[in-house]
Amino acid sequence: MVTLSRDFERHVGAALDVNATDLSAMEHLMVSGSLTPSELSRRLDISTAATTLVVDRLVALGHAQRHPHASDRRKVVVVPAAASVARAVDELMPVIGGVASLTQELSPEERTVIEAFLTRVVGVYESALAPDRAMDAGGPSAA
């Protein structure tokens, strides 16, 4: 399943003519609407210099634009281009719609079992990430 998911991400990236990092930046912009380059850098976990290159590529391809920050004229925000968001959504909709259709076909009992299973899976992931999150929050294991 992980390989299939990565293959689909590559498919979407190819449709938009972007690499994996640029696609990840676009995902953040699509969810947030706009971000400062610093915010984007933190979310991508890359340097501000690397983020500048990502934004430059997205702007050159017409996937994003730089606009003045609404309240701080020293800053800029990166805004996703509406046409690129629409293209990404067009690529995603067959999968989203297909999964939604499958969900509708499930009986209430099947949904209950799947929901319980996925809740437990999320718990496993959260347990595995707990030490990292404690360090990020400056918890007892932070050095």
mmCIF file of the C-alpha atoms, coordinates in Angstrom:
data_MODEL
# 
_entry.id   MODEL 
# 
loop_
_atom_site.group_PDB 
_atom_site.id 
_atom_site.type_symbol 
_atom_site.label_atom_id 
_atom_site.label_alt_id 
_atom_site.label_comp_id 
_atom_site.label_asym_id 
_atom_site.label_entity_id 
_atom_site.label_seq_id 
_atom_site.pdbx_PDB_ins_code 
_atom_site.Cartn_x 
_atom_site.Cartn_y 
_atom_site.Cartn_z 
_atom_site.occupancy 
_atom_site.B_iso_or_equiv 
_atom_site.pdbx_formal_charge 
_atom_site.auth_seq_id 
_atom_site.auth_comp_id 
_atom_site.auth_asym_id 
_atom_site.auth_atom_id 
_atom_site.pdbx_PDB_model_num 
ATOM 1   C CA . MET A 1 1   ? 0.000   0.000  0.000   1.00 0.00 ? 1   MET A CA 1 
ATOM 2   C CA . VAL A 1 2   ? 2.843   2.419  0.804   1.00 0.00 ? 2   VAL A CA 1 
ATOM 3   C CA . THR A 1 3   ? 4.388   1.809  -2.613  1.00 0.00 ? 3   THR A CA 1 
ATOM 4   C CA . LEU A 1 4   ? 1.043   2.356  -4.291  1.00 0.00 ? 4   LEU A CA 1 
ATOM 5   C CA . SER A 1 5   ? 0.565   5.617  -2.399  1.00 0.00 ? 5   SER A CA 1 
ATOM 6   C CA . ARG A 1 6   ? 4.039   6.830  -3.441  1.00 0.00 ? 6   ARG A CA 1 
ATOM 7   C CA . ASP A 1 7   ? 3.318   5.841  -7.038  1.00 0.00 ? 7   ASP A CA 1 
ATOM 8   C CA . PHE A 1 8   ? 0.136   7.916  -6.940  1.00 0.00 ? 8   PHE A CA 1 
ATOM 9   C CA . GLU A 1 9   ? 2.027   10.888 -5.483  1.00 0.00 ? 9   GLU A CA 1 
ATOM 10  C CA . ARG A 1 10  ? 4.538   10.593 -8.348  1.00 0.00 ? 10  ARG A CA 1 
ATOM 11  C CA . HIS A 1 11  ? 1.595   10.475 -10.779 1.00 0.00 ? 11  HIS A CA 1 
ATOM 12  C CA . VAL A 1 12  ? 0.150   13.697 -9.347  1.00 0.00 ? 12  VAL A CA 1 
ATOM 13  C CA . GLY A 1 13  ? 3.606   15.297 -9.322  1.00 0.00 ? 13  GLY A CA 1 
ATOM 14  C CA . ALA A 1 14  ? 4.158   14.338 -12.966 1.00 0.00 ? 14  ALA A CA 1 
ATOM 15  C CA . ALA A 1 15  ? 0.756   15.748 -13.925 1.00 0.00 ? 15  ALA A CA 1 
ATOM 16  C CA . LEU A 1 16  ? 1.788   19.042 -12.319 1.00 0.00 ? 16  LEU A CA 1 
ATOM 17  C CA . ASP A 1 17  ? 5.410   18.802 -13.532 1.00 0.00 ? 17  ASP A CA 1 
ATOM 18  C CA . VAL A 1 18  ? 6.853   19.060 -9.995  1.00 0.00 ? 18  VAL A CA 1 
ATOM 19  C CA . ASN A 1 19  ? 9.190   16.965 -7.868  1.00 0.00 ? 19  ASN A CA 1 
ATOM 20  C CA . ALA A 1 20  ? 8.243   15.395 -4.530  1.00 0.00 ? 20  ALA A CA 1 
ATOM 21  C CA . THR A 1 21  ? 9.357   18.364 -2.413  1.00 0.00 ? 21  THR A CA 1 
ATOM 22  C CA . ASP A 1 22  ? 7.510   20.835 -4.620  1.00 0.00 ? 22  ASP A CA 1 
ATOM 23  C CA . LEU A 1 23  ? 4.393   18.658 -4.477  1.00 0.00 ? 23  LEU A CA 1 
ATOM 24  C CA . SER A 1 24  ? 4.619   18.561 -0.688  1.00 0.00 ? 24  SER A CA 1 
ATOM 25  C CA . ALA A 1 25  ? 4.905   22.369 -0.650  1.00 0.00 ? 25  ALA A CA 1 
ATOM 26  C CA . MET A 1 26  ? 1.849   22.608 -2.887  1.00 0.00 ? 26  MET A CA 1 
ATOM 27  C CA . GLU A 1 27  ? -0.086  20.314 -0.535  1.00 0.00 ? 27  GLU A CA 1 
ATOM 28  C CA . HIS A 1 28  ? 0.710   22.616 2.395   1.00 0.00 ? 28  HIS A CA 1 
ATOM 29  C CA . LEU A 1 29  ? -0.316  25.657 0.369   1.00 0.00 ? 29  LEU A CA 1 
ATOM 30  C CA . MET A 1 30  ? -3.530  24.001 -0.781  1.00 0.00 ? 30  MET A CA 1 
ATOM 31  C CA . VAL A 1 31  ? -4.492  23.169 2.801   1.00 0.00 ? 31  VAL A CA 1 
ATOM 32  C CA . SER A 1 32  ? -3.447  26.521 4.301   1.00 0.00 ? 32  SER A CA 1 
ATOM 33  C CA . GLY A 1 33  ? -4.202  28.857 1.416   1.00 0.00 ? 33  GLY A CA 1 
ATOM 34  C CA . SER A 1 34  ? -1.043  30.871 1.931   1.00 0.00 ? 34  SER A CA 1 
ATOM 35  C CA . LEU A 1 35  ? 2.108   30.636 3.998   1.00 0.00 ? 35  LEU A CA 1 
ATOM 36  C CA . THR A 1 36  ? 5.198   32.709 4.559   1.00 0.00 ? 36  THR A CA 1 
ATOM 37  C CA . PRO A 1 37  ? 8.363   31.121 3.216   1.00 0.00 ? 37  PRO A CA 1 
ATOM 38  C CA . SER A 1 38  ? 9.501   30.579 6.824   1.00 0.00 ? 38  SER A CA 1 
ATOM 39  C CA . GLU A 1 39  ? 6.288   28.720 7.678   1.00 0.00 ? 39  GLU A CA 1 
ATOM 40  C CA . LEU A 1 40  ? 6.675   26.622 4.549   1.00 0.00 ? 40  LEU A CA 1 
ATOM 41  C CA . SER A 1 41  ? 10.296  25.886 5.457   1.00 0.00 ? 41  SER A CA 1 
ATOM 42  C CA . ARG A 1 42  ? 9.259   24.588 8.897   1.00 0.00 ? 42  ARG A CA 1 
ATOM 43  C CA . ARG A 1 43  ? 6.484   22.437 7.469   1.00 0.00 ? 43  ARG A CA 1 
ATOM 44  C CA . LEU A 1 44  ? 8.762   20.927 4.818   1.00 0.00 ? 44  LEU A CA 1 
ATOM 45  C CA . ASP A 1 45  ? 11.613  20.584 7.324   1.00 0.00 ? 45  ASP A CA 1 
ATOM 46  C CA . ILE A 1 46  ? 14.094  22.104 4.879   1.00 0.00 ? 46  ILE A CA 1 
ATOM 47  C CA . SER A 1 47  ? 16.327  25.167 5.057   1.00 0.00 ? 47  SER A CA 1 
ATOM 48  C CA . THR A 1 48  ? 15.050  28.607 4.149   1.00 0.00 ? 48  THR A CA 1 
ATOM 49  C CA . ALA A 1 49  ? 17.484  28.638 1.212   1.00 0.00 ? 49  ALA A CA 1 
ATOM 50  C CA . ALA A 1 50  ? 16.049  25.358 -0.091  1.00 0.00 ? 50  ALA A CA 1 
ATOM 51  C CA . THR A 1 51  ? 12.547  26.736 0.439   1.00 0.00 ? 51  THR A CA 1 
ATOM 52  C CA . THR A 1 52  ? 13.429  29.769 -1.678  1.00 0.00 ? 52  THR A CA 1 
ATOM 53  C CA . LEU A 1 53  ? 14.361  27.401 -4.514  1.00 0.00 ? 53  LEU A CA 1 
ATOM 54  C CA . VAL A 1 54  ? 11.096  25.474 -4.078  1.00 0.00 ? 54  VAL A CA 1 
ATOM 55  C CA . VAL A 1 55  ? 9.044   28.671 -4.173  1.00 0.00 ? 55  VAL A CA 1 
ATOM 56  C CA . ASP A 1 56  ? 11.033  29.953 -7.175  1.00 0.00 ? 56  ASP A CA 1 
ATOM 57  C CA . ARG A 1 57  ? 10.226  26.731 -9.070  1.00 0.00 ? 57  ARG A CA 1 
ATOM 58  C CA . LEU A 1 58  ? 6.529   26.837 -8.131  1.00 0.00 ? 58  LEU A CA 1 
ATOM 59  C CA . VAL A 1 59  ? 6.269   30.479 -9.193  1.00 0.00 ? 59  VAL A CA 1 
ATOM 60  C CA . ALA A 1 60  ? 8.114   29.806 -12.467 1.00 0.00 ? 60  ALA A CA 1 
ATOM 61  C CA . LEU A 1 61  ? 5.694   26.959 -13.255 1.00 0.00 ? 61  LEU A CA 1 
ATOM 62  C CA . GLY A 1 62  ? 2.686   29.136 -12.411 1.00 0.00 ? 62  GLY A CA 1 
ATOM 63  C CA . HIS A 1 63  ? 1.699   26.982 -9.417  1.00 0.00 ? 63  HIS A CA 1 
ATOM 64  C CA . ALA A 1 64  ? 2.142   29.756 -6.849  1.00 0.00 ? 64  ALA A CA 1 
ATOM 65  C CA . GLN A 1 65  ? 2.570   33.484 -6.511  1.00 0.00 ? 65  GLN A CA 1 
ATOM 66  C CA . ARG A 1 66  ? 4.304   35.719 -4.012  1.00 0.00 ? 66  ARG A CA 1 
ATOM 67  C CA . HIS A 1 67  ? 2.101   38.411 -2.460  1.00 0.00 ? 67  HIS A CA 1 
ATOM 68  C CA . PRO A 1 68  ? 2.776   41.035 0.189   1.00 0.00 ? 68  PRO A CA 1 
ATOM 69  C CA . HIS A 1 69  ? 1.882   39.920 3.706   1.00 0.00 ? 69  HIS A CA 1 
ATOM 70  C CA . ALA A 1 70  ? -1.422  41.446 4.824   1.00 0.00 ? 70  ALA A CA 1 
ATOM 71  C CA . SER A 1 71  ? -0.150  42.902 8.102   1.00 0.00 ? 71  SER A CA 1 
ATOM 72  C CA . ASP A 1 72  ? 3.664   42.978 7.819   1.00 0.00 ? 72  ASP A CA 1 
ATOM 73  C CA . ARG A 1 73  ? 4.944   44.777 4.738   1.00 0.00 ? 73  ARG A CA 1 
ATOM 74  C CA . ARG A 1 74  ? 8.434   43.321 5.241   1.00 0.00 ? 74  ARG A CA 1 
ATOM 75  C CA . LYS A 1 75  ? 7.117   39.797 4.598   1.00 0.00 ? 75  LYS A CA 1 
ATOM 76  C CA . VAL A 1 76  ? 5.666   37.972 1.655   1.00 0.00 ? 76  VAL A CA 1 
ATOM 77  C CA . VAL A 1 77  ? 3.270   35.060 1.534   1.00 0.00 ? 77  VAL A CA 1 
ATOM 78  C CA . VAL A 1 78  ? 3.222   32.273 -0.997  1.00 0.00 ? 78  VAL A CA 1 
ATOM 79  C CA . VAL A 1 79  ? -0.252  31.698 -2.415  1.00 0.00 ? 79  VAL A CA 1 
ATOM 80  C CA . PRO A 1 80  ? -1.256  28.664 -4.482  1.00 0.00 ? 80  PRO A CA 1 
ATOM 81  C CA . ALA A 1 81  ? -2.511  29.422 -7.990  1.00 0.00 ? 81  ALA A CA 1 
ATOM 82  C CA . ALA A 1 82  ? -6.198  28.581 -8.366  1.00 0.00 ? 82  ALA A CA 1 
ATOM 83  C CA . ALA A 1 83  ? -5.628  26.806 -11.690 1.00 0.00 ? 83  ALA A CA 1 
ATOM 84  C CA . SER A 1 84  ? -2.967  24.561 -10.145 1.00 0.00 ? 84  SER A CA 1 
ATOM 85  C CA . VAL A 1 85  ? -5.190  23.743 -7.192  1.00 0.00 ? 85  VAL A CA 1 
ATOM 86  C CA . ALA A 1 86  ? -7.928  22.790 -9.665  1.00 0.00 ? 86  ALA A CA 1 
ATOM 87  C CA . ARG A 1 87  ? -5.497  20.575 -11.627 1.00 0.00 ? 87  ARG A CA 1 
ATOM 88  C CA . ALA A 1 88  ? -4.378  18.836 -8.438  1.00 0.00 ? 88  ALA A CA 1 
ATOM 89  C CA . VAL A 1 89  ? -7.971  18.311 -7.352  1.00 0.00 ? 89  VAL A CA 1 
ATOM 90  C CA . ASP A 1 90  ? -8.771  16.878 -10.799 1.00 0.00 ? 90  ASP A CA 1 
ATOM 91  C CA . GLU A 1 91  ? -6.010  14.304 -10.276 1.00 0.00 ? 91  GLU A CA 1 
ATOM 92  C CA . LEU A 1 92  ? -7.127  13.502 -6.727  1.00 0.00 ? 92  LEU A CA 1 
ATOM 93  C CA . MET A 1 93  ? -10.887 13.288 -7.286  1.00 0.00 ? 93  MET A CA 1 
ATOM 94  C CA . PRO A 1 94  ? -10.992 9.840  -8.906  1.00 0.00 ? 94  PRO A CA 1 
ATOM 95  C CA . VAL A 1 95  ? -9.295  8.364  -5.837  1.00 0.00 ? 95  VAL A CA 1 
ATOM 96  C CA . ILE A 1 96  ? -11.284 10.430 -3.336  1.00 0.00 ? 96  ILE A CA 1 
ATOM 97  C CA . GLY A 1 97  ? -14.526 9.616  -5.116  1.00 0.00 ? 97  GLY A CA 1 
ATOM 98  C CA . GLY A 1 98  ? -13.632 5.943  -5.391  1.00 0.00 ? 98  GLY A CA 1 
ATOM 99  C CA . VAL A 1 99  ? -12.856 5.649  -1.707  1.00 0.00 ? 99  VAL A CA 1 
ATOM 100 C CA . ALA A 1 100 ? -16.045 7.541  -0.831  1.00 0.00 ? 100 ALA A CA 1 
ATOM 101 C CA . SER A 1 101 ? -18.046 5.096  -2.975  1.00 0.00 ? 101 SER A CA 1 
ATOM 102 C CA . LEU A 1 102 ? -16.449 2.140  -1.240  1.00 0.00 ? 102 LEU A CA 1 
ATOM 103 C CA . THR A 1 103 ? -17.282 3.677  2.124   1.00 0.00 ? 103 THR A CA 1 
ATOM 104 C CA . GLN A 1 104 ? -20.921 4.060  1.129   1.00 0.00 ? 104 GLN A CA 1 
ATOM 105 C CA . GLU A 1 105 ? -21.076 0.374  0.194   1.00 0.00 ? 105 GLU A CA 1 
ATOM 106 C CA . LEU A 1 106 ? -20.057 -0.744 3.687   1.00 0.00 ? 106 LEU A CA 1 
ATOM 107 C CA . SER A 1 107 ? -22.632 -1.935 6.168   1.00 0.00 ? 107 SER A CA 1 
ATOM 108 C CA . PRO A 1 108 ? -22.800 -0.133 9.532   1.00 0.00 ? 108 PRO A CA 1 
ATOM 109 C CA . GLU A 1 109 ? -21.157 -3.149 11.167  1.00 0.00 ? 109 GLU A CA 1 
ATOM 110 C CA . GLU A 1 110 ? -18.288 -3.104 8.647   1.00 0.00 ? 110 GLU A CA 1 
ATOM 111 C CA . ARG A 1 111 ? -17.787 0.623  9.226   1.00 0.00 ? 111 ARG A CA 1 
ATOM 112 C CA . THR A 1 112 ? -17.639 0.059  12.983  1.00 0.00 ? 112 THR A CA 1 
ATOM 113 C CA . VAL A 1 113 ? -14.996 -2.657 12.624  1.00 0.00 ? 113 VAL A CA 1 
ATOM 114 C CA . ILE A 1 114 ? -12.907 -0.584 10.192  1.00 0.00 ? 114 ILE A CA 1 
ATOM 115 C CA . GLU A 1 115 ? -13.165 2.526  12.351  1.00 0.00 ? 115 GLU A CA 1 
ATOM 116 C CA . ALA A 1 116 ? -12.048 0.592  15.424  1.00 0.00 ? 116 ALA A CA 1 
ATOM 117 C CA . PHE A 1 117 ? -9.144  -0.952 13.513  1.00 0.00 ? 117 PHE A CA 1 
ATOM 118 C CA . LEU A 1 118 ? -7.971  2.389  12.099  1.00 0.00 ? 118 LEU A CA 1 
ATOM 119 C CA . THR A 1 119 ? -8.257  4.038  15.512  1.00 0.00 ? 119 THR A CA 1 
ATOM 120 C CA . ARG A 1 120 ? -5.954  1.350  16.902  1.00 0.00 ? 120 ARG A CA 1 
ATOM 121 C CA . VAL A 1 121 ? -3.540  1.792  13.973  1.00 0.00 ? 121 VAL A CA 1 
ATOM 122 C CA . VAL A 1 122 ? -3.407  5.537  14.683  1.00 0.00 ? 122 VAL A CA 1 
ATOM 123 C CA . GLY A 1 123 ? -2.611  4.673  18.310  1.00 0.00 ? 123 GLY A CA 1 
ATOM 124 C CA . VAL A 1 124 ? 0.319   2.515  17.199  1.00 0.00 ? 124 VAL A CA 1 
ATOM 125 C CA . TYR A 1 125 ? 1.698   5.391  15.100  1.00 0.00 ? 125 TYR A CA 1 
ATOM 126 C CA . GLU A 1 126 ? 1.188   7.885  17.929  1.00 0.00 ? 126 GLU A CA 1 
ATOM 127 C CA . SER A 1 127 ? 3.010   5.597  20.375  1.00 0.00 ? 127 SER A CA 1 
ATOM 128 C CA . ALA A 1 128 ? 5.912   5.235  17.977  1.00 0.00 ? 128 ALA A CA 1 
ATOM 129 C CA . LEU A 1 129 ? 6.121   9.018  17.544  1.00 0.00 ? 129 LEU A CA 1 
ATOM 130 C CA . ALA A 1 130 ? 5.686   9.901  21.226  1.00 0.00 ? 130 ALA A CA 1 
ATOM 131 C CA . PRO A 1 131 ? 9.428   10.123 22.001  1.00 0.00 ? 131 PRO A CA 1 
ATOM 132 C CA . ASP A 1 132 ? 10.021  12.413 19.001  1.00 0.00 ? 132 ASP A CA 1 
ATOM 133 C CA . ARG A 1 133 ? 7.079   14.618 19.945  1.00 0.00 ? 133 ARG A CA 1 
ATOM 134 C CA . ALA A 1 134 ? 8.317   14.874 23.529  1.00 0.00 ? 134 ALA A CA 1 
ATOM 135 C CA . MET A 1 135 ? 11.713  16.032 22.257  1.00 0.00 ? 135 MET A CA 1 
ATOM 136 C CA . ASP A 1 136 ? 10.126  18.514 19.863  1.00 0.00 ? 136 ASP A CA 1 
ATOM 137 C CA . ALA A 1 137 ? 8.087   19.922 22.749  1.00 0.00 ? 137 ALA A CA 1 
ATOM 138 C CA . GLY A 1 138 ? 11.202  20.211 24.910  1.00 0.00 ? 138 GLY A CA 1 
ATOM 139 C CA . GLY A 1 139 ? 10.105  17.341 27.129  1.00 0.00 ? 139 GLY A CA 1 
ATOM 140 C CA . PRO A 1 140 ? 12.243  15.372 29.569  1.00 0.00 ? 140 PRO A CA 1 
ATOM 141 C CA . SER A 1 141 ? 14.125  13.516 26.852  1.00 0.00 ? 141 SER A CA 1 
ATOM 142 C CA . ALA A 1 142 ? 15.140  16.728 25.071  1.00 0.00 ? 142 ALA A CA 1 
ATOM 143 C CA . ALA A 1 143 ? 18.833  17.451 25.299  1.00 0.00 ? 143 ALA A CA 1 
# 
